[in-house]
Amino acid sequence: MIELPGGKVALRDEGLGASWVVEVAPFRLAACAVTRAEYDGGSSALPATDVSWLDAVRFCNALSVREGLVPAYAIVDGDRDGEQVACDWAAGGYRLPSEAEWEYACRTGGPEQRYGPLDEIAWYRDNSGGRVHEVGGKAANRWGFHDLLGNVWEWTWDLHSAAYGPYRVFRGGGAYDPPNACRASSRRKSHPTFHIDDLGFRLARSGH
């Protein structure tokens, strides 16, 4: 995982016309999205997809336990909508990034919407051939992160403030999306049980 210093990032919801600034504490983030090999065994370097938000937080906890780390999430049995999931940000275990952390890593602390020419950094509708590709095949940003834009959307921790119900935010654009979706500020939301074939996730941990 790549260690990042703290900093600030300006977020924007283009649909609402709202902007806000978030302080980001030091954290660690995986260079690539979780792969099928990491998620369910085998040898595939394709990103794990068809993964709901609830599936992702359960995987984070299971991986933490397997590696002897304190799990970040408290998950309540029978909480089918994920409304009662709580995150301990001081825990050492794996978790989803906040959307502020995700965007901070994508922008490498700067204002740019993209970290290079789109065809060089992202699989999207015009170059993906209508399929998701193995992780790490496109150029990384200057902090070493691959595929933050394009290939698969990535779940974040955050609730979407404008949604009714426990809708969670996902970021980054996917292999089937037009160029406009593959920008640092592009954000979508869905129910924690939602899963599709170009939606995955990336691992984070708190602190250095």
C-alpha positions as a Markdown table, in Angstrom:
| # | Residue | x | y | z |
|---|---|---|---|---|
| 1 | Met | 0.0 | 0.0 | 0.0 |
| 2 | Ile | 1.1 | 3.6 | -0.7 |
| 3 | Glu | 1.5 | 5.9 | 2.3 |
| 4 | Leu | 0.1 | 9.4 | 1.9 |
| 5 | Pro | 0.5 | 12.5 | 4.0 |
| 6 | Gly | -2.4 | 14.5 | 5.3 |
| 7 | Gly | -3.7 | 17.4 | 3.3 |
| 8 | Lys | -6.9 | 19.1 | 2.1 |
| 9 | Val | -9.1 | 18.4 | -0.9 |
| 10 | Ala | -12.0 | 20.4 | -2.4 |
| 11 | Leu | -15.0 | 18.2 | -3.2 |
| 12 | Arg | -17.9 | 19.1 | -5.4 |
| 13 | Asp | -21.4 | 17.7 | -6.1 |
| 14 | Glu | -22.1 | 18.9 | -9.6 |
| 15 | Gly | -25.7 | 17.9 | -9.4 |
| 16 | Leu | -26.4 | 19.9 | -6.3 |
| 17 | Gly | -23.9 | 22.7 | -7.2 |
| 18 | Ala | -22.3 | 22.3 | -3.7 |
| 19 | Ser | -18.6 | 22.5 | -2.8 |
| 20 | Trp | -16.8 | 21.8 | 0.4 |
| 21 | Val | -13.2 | 21.3 | 1.7 |
| 22 | Val | -12.2 | 18.3 | 3.7 |
| 23 | Glu | -9.1 | 17.8 | 5.8 |
| 24 | Val | -7.5 | 14.4 | 5.1 |
| 25 | Ala | -5.4 | 12.7 | 7.8 |
| 26 | Pro | -2.4 | 10.5 | 6.8 |
| 27 | Phe | -3.5 | 7.2 | 5.4 |
| 28 | Arg | -2.5 | 4.3 | 3.2 |
| 29 | Leu | -4.2 | 3.3 | -0.1 |
| 30 | Ala | -3.7 | 0.3 | -2.4 |
| 31 | Ala | -2.0 | 1.0 | -5.7 |
| 32 | Cys | -4.8 | -0.9 | -7.6 |
| 33 | Ala | -8.3 | -2.1 | -7.0 |
| 34 | Val | -8.9 | -5.4 | -5.3 |
| 35 | Thr | -8.5 | -8.2 | -7.9 |
| 36 | Arg | -10.5 | -11.4 | -8.3 |
| 37 | Ala | -7.5 | -13.4 | -7.1 |
| 38 | Glu | -7.4 | -11.4 | -3.9 |
| 39 | Tyr | -11.2 | -11.5 | -3.4 |
| 40 | Asp | -12.1 | -15.1 | -4.1 |
| 41 | Gly | -8.9 | -17.0 | -5.0 |
| 42 | Gly | -7.5 | -18.1 | -8.3 |
| 43 | Ser | -5.0 | -16.1 | -10.4 |
| 44 | Ser | -7.1 | -13.5 | -12.1 |
| 45 | Ala | -5.7 | -9.9 | -12.1 |
| 46 | Leu | -9.1 | -8.6 | -13.2 |
| 47 | Pro | -10.7 | -6.3 | -10.7 |
| 48 | Ala | -13.3 | -7.9 | -8.4 |
| 49 | Thr | -16.7 | -6.7 | -9.6 |
| 50 | Asp | -20.3 | -7.5 | -8.8 |
| 51 | Val | -19.3 | -6.6 | -5.3 |
| 52 | Ser | -21.8 | -4.7 | -3.1 |
| 53 | Trp | -20.8 | -2.1 | -0.6 |
| 54 | Leu | -21.7 | -4.6 | 2.2 |
| 55 | Asp | -19.7 | -7.3 | 0.5 |
| 56 | Ala | -16.7 | -4.9 | 0.4 |
| 57 | Val | -16.8 | -4.0 | 4.1 |
| 58 | Arg | -17.2 | -7.7 | 5.1 |
| 59 | Phe | -14.1 | -8.5 | 2.9 |
| 60 | Cys | -12.1 | -5.7 | 4.6 |
| 61 | Asn | -12.9 | -7.1 | 8.0 |
| 62 | Ala | -12.2 | -10.7 | 7.0 |
| 63 | Leu | -8.8 | -9.7 | 5.5 |
| 64 | Ser | -8.0 | -7.7 | 8.7 |
| 65 | Val | -8.7 | -10.8 | 10.9 |
| 66 | Arg | -6.6 | -13.0 | 8.6 |
| 67 | Glu | -3.6 | -10.7 | 8.9 |
| 68 | Gly | -4.0 | -10.2 | 12.7 |
| 69 | Leu | -5.2 | -6.6 | 12.4 |
| 70 | Val | -8.0 | -4.9 | 14.3 |
| 71 | Pro | -11.1 | -4.8 | 12.0 |
| 72 | Ala | -12.2 | -1.3 | 11.1 |
| 73 | Tyr | -15.9 | -2.1 | 10.9 |
| 74 | Ala | -18.6 | -3.0 | 13.4 |
| 75 | Ile | -21.3 | -4.9 | 11.4 |
| 76 | Val | -24.6 | -5.8 | 13.0 |
| 77 | Asp | -26.2 | -9.2 | 12.1 |
| 78 | Gly | -29.5 | -8.7 | 10.3 |
| 79 | Asp | -28.7 | -5.2 | 9.1 |
| 80 | Arg | -29.6 | -5.9 | 5.5 |
| 81 | Asp | -29.2 | -2.3 | 4.3 |
| 82 | Gly | -25.9 | -1.5 | 6.1 |
| 83 | Glu | -27.5 | 1.4 | 8.0 |
| 84 | Gln | -25.8 | 0.3 | 11.3 |
| 85 | Val | -22.3 | -0.3 | 10.0 |
| 86 | Ala | -19.8 | 1.8 | 12.0 |
| 87 | Cys | -16.2 | 2.5 | 11.1 |
| 88 | Asp | -13.4 | 2.9 | 13.7 |
| 89 | Trp | -11.0 | 5.2 | 11.9 |
| 90 | Ala | -8.3 | 4.6 | 14.5 |
| 91 | Ala | -8.3 | 0.8 | 13.9 |
| 92 | Gly | -5.4 | -0.6 | 12.0 |
| 93 | Gly | -7.4 | -2.9 | 9.8 |
| 94 | Tyr | -8.5 | -2.6 | 6.2 |
| 95 | Arg | -11.3 | -0.4 | 5.2 |
| 96 | Leu | -12.8 | 1.5 | 2.2 |
| 97 | Pro | -11.4 | 5.0 | 1.6 |
| 98 | Ser | -13.5 | 8.0 | 2.3 |
| 99 | Glu | -14.5 | 9.8 | -0.8 |
| 100 | Ala | -12.2 | 12.7 | 0.3 |
| 101 | Glu | -9.3 | 10.2 | 0.6 |
| 102 | Trp | -10.1 | 8.7 | -2.8 |
| 103 | Glu | -10.2 | 12.1 | -4.5 |
| 104 | Tyr | -7.1 | 13.4 | -2.7 |
| 105 | Ala | -5.2 | 10.3 | -4.0 |
| 106 | Cys | -6.7 | 10.8 | -7.5 |
| 107 | Arg | -5.7 | 14.5 | -7.8 |
| 108 | Thr | -2.4 | 13.9 | -6.0 |
| 109 | Gly | -3.1 | 16.8 | -3.8 |
| 110 | Gly | -3.6 | 19.2 | -6.7 |
| 111 | Pro | -6.5 | 20.6 | -8.7 |
| 112 | Glu | -6.4 | 18.5 | -11.8 |
| 113 | Gln | -9.4 | 16.4 | -12.9 |
| 114 | Arg | -7.2 | 13.9 | -14.6 |
| 115 | Tyr | -3.6 | 12.9 | -14.1 |
| 116 | Gly | -2.8 | 12.4 | -17.8 |
| 117 | Pro | -4.3 | 12.0 | -21.3 |
| 118 | Leu | -7.3 | 9.8 | -20.8 |
| 119 | Asp | -6.3 | 7.1 | -23.3 |
| 120 | Glu | -3.0 | 6.6 | -21.4 |
| 121 | Ile | -4.5 | 6.4 | -17.9 |
| 122 | Ala | -8.0 | 4.9 | -18.2 |
| 123 | Trp | -10.0 | 2.1 | -19.7 |
| 124 | Tyr | -13.3 | 3.7 | -20.8 |
| 125 | Arg | -16.0 | 3.4 | -23.4 |
| 126 | Asp | -13.8 | 4.5 | -26.4 |
| 127 | Asn | -10.9 | 2.1 | -25.7 |
| 128 | Ser | -12.0 | -0.7 | -23.5 |
| 129 | Gly | -13.6 | -2.9 | -26.1 |
| 130 | Gly | -16.7 | -3.2 | -23.9 |
| 131 | Arg | -14.9 | -5.1 | -21.1 |
| 132 | Val | -13.1 | -4.6 | -17.9 |
| 133 | His | -9.3 | -5.1 | -18.0 |
| 134 | Glu | -6.6 | -6.4 | -15.7 |
| 135 | Val | -5.6 | -3.9 | -13.1 |
| 136 | Gly | -2.4 | -1.8 | -13.5 |
| 137 | Gly | -2.4 | -1.8 | -17.3 |
| 138 | Lys | -2.6 | 1.9 | -17.7 |
| 139 | Ala | -0.2 | 4.6 | -16.5 |
| 140 | Ala | -0.2 | 5.5 | -12.8 |
| 141 | Asn | -0.5 | 8.9 | -11.4 |
| 142 | Arg | 2.5 | 10.6 | -9.9 |
| 143 | Trp | 1.8 | 9.0 | -6.5 |
| 144 | Gly | 1.7 | 5.5 | -8.0 |
| 145 | Phe | -2.0 | 4.8 | -8.2 |
| 146 | His | -3.4 | 2.9 | -11.2 |
| 147 | Asp | -7.0 | 2.9 | -12.5 |
| 148 | Leu | -8.4 | 5.5 | -10.2 |
| 149 | Leu | -10.1 | 6.7 | -13.3 |
| 150 | Gly | -11.8 | 4.2 | -15.6 |
| 151 | Asn | -11.9 | 0.4 | -15.7 |
| 152 | Val | -14.2 | 0.0 | -12.6 |
| 153 | Trp | -16.0 | 2.4 | -10.3 |
| 154 | Glu | -14.9 | 2.1 | -6.7 |
| 155 | Trp | -17.0 | 2.1 | -3.6 |
| 156 | Thr | -16.1 | 4.6 | -0.8 |
| 157 | Trp | -17.2 | 4.7 | 2.8 |
| 158 | Asp | -19.4 | 7.8 | 2.5 |
| 159 | Leu | -23.2 | 8.2 | 2.6 |
| 160 | His | -24.5 | 10.4 | -0.1 |
| 161 | Ser | -26.0 | 13.5 | 1.7 |
| 162 | Ala | -28.7 | 14.1 | -0.9 |
| 163 | Ala | -30.1 | 10.6 | -1.0 |
| 164 | Tyr | -33.0 | 9.2 | 0.9 |
| 165 | Gly | -31.8 | 6.0 | 2.6 |
| 166 | Pro | -28.3 | 4.6 | 3.2 |
| 167 | Tyr | -27.0 | 5.2 | -0.3 |
| 168 | Arg | -23.2 | 5.0 | -0.6 |
| 169 | Val | -20.9 | 7.0 | -3.0 |
| 170 | Phe | -18.8 | 5.3 | -5.6 |
| 171 | Arg | -16.1 | 7.1 | -7.7 |
| 172 | Gly | -14.0 | 7.1 | -10.8 |
| 173 | Gly | -15.8 | 5.9 | -13.9 |
| 174 | Gly | -15.8 | 2.5 | -15.5 |
| 175 | Ala | -15.0 | 0.6 | -18.7 |
| 176 | Tyr | -18.4 | 1.3 | -20.3 |
| 177 | Asp | -18.5 | 5.1 | -19.5 |
| 178 | Pro | -18.0 | 8.1 | -21.7 |
| 179 | Pro | -15.0 | 10.4 | -21.0 |
| 180 | Asn | -17.1 | 12.8 | -18.8 |
| 181 | Ala | -17.5 | 10.1 | -16.2 |
| 182 | Cys | -13.7 | 9.6 | -15.8 |
| 183 | Arg | -12.9 | 12.6 | -13.8 |
| 184 | Ala | -11.7 | 13.1 | -10.2 |
| 185 | Ser | -14.9 | 14.9 | -9.2 |
| 186 | Ser | -17.3 | 12.3 | -10.9 |
| 187 | Arg | -19.5 | 10.7 | -8.2 |
| 188 | Arg | -22.4 | 8.3 | -8.2 |
| 189 | Lys | -24.4 | 6.6 | -5.5 |
| 190 | Ser | -26.4 | 3.5 | -4.9 |
| 191 | His | -27.8 | 1.2 | -2.2 |
| 192 | Pro | -25.3 | -0.8 | -0.2 |
| 193 | Thr | -26.6 | -4.1 | -1.7 |
| 194 | Phe | -26.2 | -2.8 | -5.3 |
| 195 | His | -23.7 | -4.7 | -7.5 |
| 196 | Ile | -22.8 | -4.5 | -11.2 |
| 197 | Asp | -20.0 | -5.7 | -13.5 |
| 198 | Asp | -18.0 | -2.5 | -13.5 |
| 199 | Leu | -18.1 | -1.7 | -9.8 |
| 200 | Gly | -15.3 | -2.8 | -7.4 |
| 201 | Phe | -13.3 | -1.3 | -4.5 |
| 202 | Arg | -9.8 | -0.4 | -3.3 |
| 203 | Leu | -8.3 | -1.0 | 0.1 |
| 204 | Ala | -7.3 | 1.7 | 2.6 |
| 205 | Arg | -5.9 | 1.8 | 6.1 |
| 206 | Ser | -5.6 | 4.6 | 8.6 |
| 207 | Gly | -2.3 | 6.2 | 9.6 |
| 208 | His | 1.2 | 5.5 | 8.4 |
